[in-house]
């Protein structure tokens, strides 16, 4: 469809505009109340948790509608509010797109401009569950220790003005404070981000914060609060303008909030709730007493290899994950990394067929329809690699097992954050530590006028490894780890990514 013609196509504002064959909400959205407040209503939430809720509401219309909250940008609210919070999910495979219009989101609020409305939702007795997909950096914590960053600007503000928060942690505590003062039970707080033991981690952050601002509230949260851990899994690439045009053509409506995702999805939640829960199990959500096997499997196998593909693939010139997976040597490298360096660290649940999971995972990476950009996955590496790669390394070192492929992944990340690719083109680095990385590159002399000075690789590597917020005190001081990363990074600079992969794969044949 011609982009100019889309402006004349009606906006998706009502399910009545949709053709009969388009799956859409069958329940009366206006009659249902909000039961869930979700922080971070980006593409992933709309393609994952909100879809599960849509299916629950489809067979059990109940007061579990979602109030979405954006903390940083108004974009999602501006996209969804004119559409009565309706939007489309396009499940994409080699066979094309399968569309479904989702109605489980009742409203979207932009916290900086609608702070009181967000707090009212949190204080409402009807709100029983607060969920989060705010990305790793949204927790304002030290990824290596799990501690609250008390000097983070948002946390500094919230500690001084905790009833008028800016951060997700601040909002959680302010909302719980309102309920405590009103004599209401706490809501369940459910993190859905890729962090190990995310529920335990989040509870500790909330307790750290609340202990400072209100010791009595802190004790109440410690005694009665519920922070279950969860594992979420679905690949959700960024939506392009061509994607929007394609969806418009199929819907015959213009949808500014549409999302693209793979057909696969999984959600595992620790069975620990304060005041009720939606009928999750009826739509395939797994409730378990032990989340760790699922969490480690996903973080290390999917997220760990995803980041590896992102850094090595980007440097090798692959724009999309599926492009890298067409390279037989690259594919073999990832498969061997899974089998030799990641799988030995996993303690799997009896219900998990690890071999089957890995085969399915590689098939998902190969999906050409997703067009998941390596650069997108590579963002915020300082917040991601501790849980995606470094915990695996710790296990391998502890048991005196090799980690050469993970070392290459880490070296590729260190190469990527220089901001210049192997072809001399600039890389846009999106990371909360990007200024620090840039300073290290210039101060160590590795990067001079956007050119790499190979002789200074050792000092650069040492300075990066000294960032304990990423590597922790243990790895920063571990001679085995540091020596291997140093050698691997130097070889990567000399041989470039494709040759480095090829050489490493051949060595283990």
C-alpha positions in Angstrom: 0.0 0.0 0.0 1.2 3.5 -0.9 2.1 5.4 2.4 0.1 8.4 1.2 -3.0 6.3 0.9 -2.8 5.1 4.5 -3.6 8.6 5.7 -7.0 8.1 4.1 -7.6 4.7 5.8 -9.6 5.0 9.1 -7.7 4.7 12.3 -8.3 1.5 14.4 -10.7 2.9 17.0 -13.3 0.3 17.2 -13.6 -3.5 16.6 -16.7 -2.6 14.4 -14.3 -1.3 11.8 -12.7 -4.7 11.4 -13.5 -7.4 8.9 -15.3 -10.4 10.3 -12.3 -12.7 9.7 -10.0 -10.7 11.9 -9.8 -12.1 15.4 -10.9 -9.4 17.9 -12.2 -9.0 21.5 -15.5 -10.8 21.9 -16.2 -9.4 25.4 -17.6 -6.0 26.5 -14.4 -4.0 27.3 -16.4 -1.1 28.8 -18.0 -3.3 31.5 -14.6 -4.6 32.8 -12.4 -2.9 35.4 -8.7 -2.6 35.7 -7.0 -5.3 37.8 -3.5 -5.0 36.6 -1.1 -2.0 36.4 1.8 -2.6 34.0 4.9 -0.5 34.0 6.8 -0.4 30.7 4.0 -0.9 28.1 6.3 -1.4 25.1 6.2 -3.9 22.3 7.2 -6.9 24.4 4.4 -6.5 26.9 1.8 -6.0 24.2 3.0 -9.1 22.3 3.3 -11.3 25.4 1.5 -10.7 28.7 -1.3 -8.6 27.2 -2.0 -11.5 24.7 -2.3 -14.0 27.5 -4.8 -11.7 29.3 -6.7 -11.2 26.0 -7.2 -15.0 25.8 -8.3 -15.2 29.5 -10.8 -12.4 29.0 -12.1 -14.1 25.9 -13.4 -17.1 27.9 -13.7 -15.5 31.3 -14.7 -11.8 31.0 -13.6 -10.5 34.4 -12.0 -7.4 36.1 -8.4 -8.1 34.9 -8.0 -5.3 32.4 -4.6 -3.7 32.1 -3.7 -0.1 32.8 -0.4 0.5 31.0 2.1 3.0 32.3 5.0 4.6 30.4 7.7 6.1 32.6 10.0 7.7 30.1 8.2 8.5 26.8 4.7 9.4 25.8 5.0 7.5 22.4 2.9 4.4 23.4 0.2 6.5 25.0 0.0 8.8 22.0 -0.2 5.7 19.7 -2.8 3.8 21.7 -5.1 6.4 23.3 -6.6 7.6 20.0 -7.4 3.9 19.3 -9.2 3.3 22.6 -6.1 1.2 23.5 -6.8 -1.3 20.8 -3.9 -2.6 18.8 -2.8 -5.5 16.5 -0.4 -8.4 17.2 1.0 -9.9 14.0 2.5 -13.3 14.6 5.1 -13.7 11.8 6.5 -16.9 10.3 7.7 -18.0 6.9 4.1 -18.5 5.9 3.3 -14.8 6.6 1.4 -12.9 9.2 -1.4 -14.0 11.5 -3.3 -11.0 12.8 -5.2 -10.5 16.0 -6.6 -7.4 17.6 -6.0 -7.1 21.3 -8.4 -5.3 23.7 -7.0 -6.3 27.2 -5.4 -2.9 27.7 -8.0 -0.5 29.2 -5.9 2.7 29.2 -2.4 3.9 28.9 -0.9 6.6 31.2 2.2 8.7 30.8 3.6 8.9 34.3 5.5 12.2 34.1 2.3 14.0 33.1 -0.3 11.8 34.8 1.4 11.0 38.1 -1.7 11.3 40.3 -3.7 9.0 37.9 -1.0 6.3 38.2 -0.9 6.6 42.0 -4.7 6.3 42.1 -4.6 3.1 40.1 -1.9 1.7 42.4 -4.0 2.6 45.5 -7.2 1.2 44.1 -8.5 -1.9 45.9 -9.4 -3.3 42.5 -5.7 -3.4 41.5 -4.4 -6.8 42.6 -1.3 -7.2 40.3 1.5 -4.9 39.2 3.7 -6.2 36.4 6.9 -4.7 34.9 8.8 -4.9 31.6 11.1 -1.9 32.1 14.3 -3.5 30.8 17.3 -4.2 32.9 18.3 -0.6 33.3 14.9 0.4 34.5 15.5 -1.1 38.0 18.2 1.5 38.8 20.4 -1.2 40.3 23.9 -2.5 40.1 23.7 -5.6 37.8 26.6 -7.3 39.4 25.5 -7.0 43.0 21.7 -6.5 42.7 21.9 -3.4 45.0 19.9 -0.2 44.6 21.9 2.6 42.9 21.2 5.2 45.6 23.1 7.8 43.6 21.0 7.3 40.4 19.3 10.6 39.7 15.8 9.2 39.7 16.4 7.3 43.0 17.9 10.4 44.6 14.8 12.3 43.6 12.4 9.6 44.9 14.2 9.1 48.2 13.7 12.8 48.9 10.2 12.9 47.4 8.9 9.3 47.7 5.2 10.3 47.5 5.9 11.9 44.1 8.0 9.4 42.3 9.9 9.2 39.0 11.3 5.6 39.0 9.5 2.3 38.8 10.9 1.5 42.3 9.6 4.8 43.6 6.1 4.2 42.2 6.0 0.7 43.6 6.8 2.0 47.1 4.5 5.0 46.9 1.7 2.8 45.8 2.3 0.3 48.6 2.5 3.2 51.0 -0.9 4.4 50.0 -2.4 0.9 50.5 -0.7 0.5 53.8 -2.1 3.8 55.1 -5.6 2.9 53.8 -5.5 -0.6 55.5 -5.6 -2.4 52.1 -3.6 -5.5 51.3 -0.5 -5.1 49.1 -0.7 -5.9 45.4 1.4 -8.6 44.0 4.5 -7.2 42.2 5.6 -9.4 39.2 8.8 -8.6 37.3 8.7 -9.9 33.7 12.2 -8.8 32.8 15.3 -10.9 31.9 17.0 -10.9 35.2 17.9 -13.9 37.4 15.5 -14.4 40.3 13.8 -11.2 39.2 11.2 -11.3 41.9 13.7 -11.7 44.7 15.9 -9.0 43.2 12.9 -6.6 42.9 11.7 -7.3 46.5 15.2 -6.5 47.8 15.3 -3.2 45.9 11.8 -2.2 47.2 12.9 -3.1 50.7 16.2 -1.2 50.4 14.2 1.9 49.3 11.3 1.6 51.7 13.7 1.1 54.7 15.1 4.5 54.1 11.8 6.4 53.6 9.5 4.5 56.1 10.7 1.7 58.3 7.1 0.7 59.3 6.1 0.4 55.7 9.3 -1.5 55.1 8.3 -4.1 57.7 4.8 -4.4 56.3 6.2 -5.1 52.8 8.7 -7.6 54.2 5.9 -9.4 56.1 3.0 -9.3 53.6 4.4 -8.4 50.2 4.5 -10.9 47.3 7.2 -10.7 44.6 7.1 -13.8 42.5 9.8 -14.5 40.0 8.9 -15.1 36.3 10.4 -16.2 33.0 9.0 -14.7 29.8 9.9 -15.8 26.3 8.9 -14.4 22.9 11.0 -12.7 20.2 9.6 -9.3 19.5 11.5 -7.2 16.9 11.0 -3.5 16.3 8.2 -2.6 14.0 9.1 -0.9 10.7 7.1 1.4 8.5 6.8 -1.4 6.0 5.3 -3.6 8.7 2.7 -0.9 9.5 1.8 -0.7 5.8 1.4 -4.4 5.5 -0.8 -4.6 8.6 -2.9 -1.6 7.4 -3.5 -3.4 4.1 -4.7 -6.6 5.8 -6.8 -4.8 8.5 -8.2 -2.1 6.3 -7.5 0.1 9.3 -4.5 2.1 10.3 -2.9 0.9 13.5 -0.1 3.0 15.0 0.5 0.7 17.9 0.8 -2.7 16.1 3.5 -5.1 17.2 5.3 -8.0 15.4 6.3 -11.2 17.1 7.2 -14.9 16.5 4.5 -17.6 17.0 6.4 -19.1 20.0 5.6 -17.8 23.5 6.2 -19.0 27.0 5.5 -17.6 30.5 6.4 -19.3 33.7 5.5 -17.7 37.1 6.4 -18.6 40.7 3.1 -19.5 42.3 3.1 -16.8 45.0 0.4 -14.2 44.9 -0.9 -11.8 47.6 -4.6 -11.3 46.6 -5.7 -13.4 43.7 -4.6 -13.9 40.1 -6.1 -14.2 36.6 -6.8 -17.7 35.4 -3.3 -18.0 33.9 -3.2 -21.8 33.7 -6.2 -21.9 31.4 -4.1 -20.2 28.6 -0.9 -22.1 29.0 1.0 -20.1 31.7 3.0 -22.4 33.9 2.8 -21.9 37.7 5.7 -23.5 39.5 7.3 -23.5 43.0 10.8 -23.3 41.5 11.4 -20.8 38.7 15.2 -21.1 38.6 15.6 -24.0 36.0 13.3 -22.2 33.5 14.9 -18.9 34.2 18.5 -20.0 33.8 17.7 -22.0 30.7 16.2 -19.0 29.0 18.7 -16.4 30.2 21.7 -18.4 29.3 20.6 -20.3 26.2 18.3 -17.8 24.5 19.4 -14.5 25.8 23.1 -15.4 26.0 23.3 -16.7 22.5 21.0 -13.9 21.3 23.6 -11.3 22.6 26.4 -13.4 21.1 24.7 -13.3 17.7 24.1 -9.6 18.1 27.7 -8.6 18.7 29.5 -11.0 16.5 26.8 -10.8 13.8 26.8 -7.1 13.7 30.5 -6.9 13.5 30.5 -9.5 10.7 28.0 -7.4 8.7 24.8 -9.2 9.4 21.9 -6.8 9.9 19.4 -9.5 11.1 19.7 -12.6 13.3 18.3 -14.8 10.6 21.0 -13.6 8.2 23.7 -14.7 10.6 21.9 -18.1 11.0 22.2 -18.7 7.3 26.0 -18.8 7.7 26.6 -22.5 8.4 29.8 -21.7 10.4 28.1 -19.1 12.5 25.2 -21.5 13.1 27.7 -24.3 14.1 29.5 -21.9 16.5 26.2 -21.0 18.3 25.2 -24.7 18.4 28.5 -25.7 19.9 28.4 -22.8 22.4 25.0 -24.1 23.6 26.2 -27.7 23.9 29.7 -27.2 25.3 29.7 -24.1 27.4 26.1 -23.3 28.4 24.2 -26.6 28.8 26.7 -28.0 31.4 25.8 -25.1 33.7 22.0 -25.8 33.7 20.0 -27.7 36.3 17.0 -28.6 34.3 13.5 -29.3 35.5 12.1 -32.8 34.7 9.5 -31.2 32.5 12.2 -29.6 30.3 13.6 -31.5 27.3 16.9 -29.5 26.9 17.8 -31.0 23.6 14.4 -30.2 22.1 14.5 -26.7 23.5 17.9 -26.0 21.8 16.7 -27.3 18.4 13.5 -25.2 18.7 15.6 -22.2 19.7 17.8 -22.4 16.6 14.7 -22.7 14.4 13.3 -19.6 16.0 16.6 -17.7 15.3 16.3 -18.8 11.7 12.8 -17.3 11.2 13.4 -15.0 8.2 10.1 -13.2 8.7 11.1 -11.6 12.0 13.9 -9.5 10.7 15.2 -8.9 14.2 18.1 -6.4 14.0 21.4 -7.4 15.6 21.9 -3.7 16.6 18.6 -3.7 18.5 19.6 -6.7 20.6 23.0 -5.2 21.2 21.6 -2.2 23.0 22.3 -1.8 26.8 24.9 -4.6 26.9 26.3 -3.3 30.2 23.0 -4.2 31.8 22.5 -7.5 29.9 25.7 -9.4 29.8 26.1 -10.0 33.6 23.1 -12.3 33.7 23.2 -13.5 30.1 26.9 -14.5 29.8 28.9 -13.8 33.0 27.1 -16.2 35.3 27.7 -18.9 32.8 31.4 -18.0 32.8 31.5 -18.2 36.6 30.1 -21.7 36.5 32.5 -22.8 33.8 35.5 -21.4 35.8 34.3 -23.0 39.0 34.2 -26.4 37.4 37.4 -25.8 35.3 35.5 -26.1 32.0 36.3 -24.1 28.8 34.5 -20.8 27.9 36.3 -19.9 24.7 33.2 -19.2 22.7 31.7 -17.0 25.5 35.0 -15.2 25.6 34.7 -14.4 22.0 31.1 -13.1 22.6 32.5 -10.8 25.4 35.4 -9.7 23.2 32.9 -8.8 20.5 30.9 -6.7 22.9 34.1 -4.9 23.9 34.8 -4.4 20.3 31.3 -3.2 19.5 31.2 -0.5 22.3 34.2 1.2 20.6 31.5 2.7 18.3 33.4 1.9 15.1 32.7 -1.3 13.2 35.2 -3.5 11.3 34.5 -1.6 8.1 35.3 1.8 9.7 31.7 2.9 10.0 30.3 4.6 13.1 28.1 2.5 15.4 25.4 4.2 17.5 25.9 2.9 21.0 22.8 2.9 23.2 24.0 2.1 26.7 23.8 3.9 30.0 27.6 3.5 30.3 28.4 4.6 26.7 30.2 7.8 27.9 32.3 5.8 30.2 33.2 3.3 27.4 34.2 6.2 25.1 36.4 7.8 27.8 38.2 4.5 28.3 38.8 3.9 24.6 40.4 7.4 24.2 42.3 7.4 27.5 43.9 4.0 26.9 44.8 5.1 23.4 43.0 2.2 21.7 40.8 4.6 19.7 42.6 7.6 18.0 40.6 9.7 15.5 38.2 6.7 15.1 41.1 4.4 14.3 42.1 1.4 16.4 45.7 1.3 17.7 46.2 -2.4 18.2 49.2 -2.0 20.5 47.0 -0.5 23.2 44.5 -3.4 23.3 45.7 -4.7 26.6 45.3 -1.5 28.6 41.8 -1.0 27.1 40.8 -4.6 28.0 42.1 -4.2 31.5 40.2 -0.9 32.0 36.9 -2.4 30.8 37.3 -5.5 33.0 37.9 -3.2 35.9 34.2 -2.0 35.7 33.0 -4.0 38.7 29.4 -2.9 38.1 29.5 -5.3 35.1 32.1 -7.9 36.0 31.9 -7.9 39.8 34.9 -8.0 42.1 35.3 -11.7 41.4 35.7 -11.7 37.6 37.6 -8.4 37.6 40.3 -10.0 39.8 40.2 -13.5 38.3 43.5 -14.1 36.4 42.1 -17.0 34.3 39.2 -14.9 33.1 41.1 -11.7 32.5 43.9 -13.4 30.7 41.6 -15.3 28.4 39.5 -12.2 27.6 42.6 -10.2 26.9 44.0 -12.8 24.4 40.6 -13.3 22.8 40.1 -9.5 22.3 43.5 -9.1 20.8 42.9 -12.0 18.3 39.5 -10.5 17.4 41.1 -7.2 16.6 43.7 -8.9 14.4 41.5 -11.5 12.7 38.1 -9.8 12.7 34.8 -11.5 13.7 34.2 -13.9 10.8 37.7 -15.3 10.8 37.6 -15.6 14.6 34.4 -17.6 14.5 35.7 -19.8 11.8 38.9 -20.5 13.6 37.3 -21.3 16.9 34.7 -23.7 15.3 37.4 -25.5 13.4 39.5 -25.9 16.5 36.8 -28.0 18.2 36.0 -30.3 15.3 
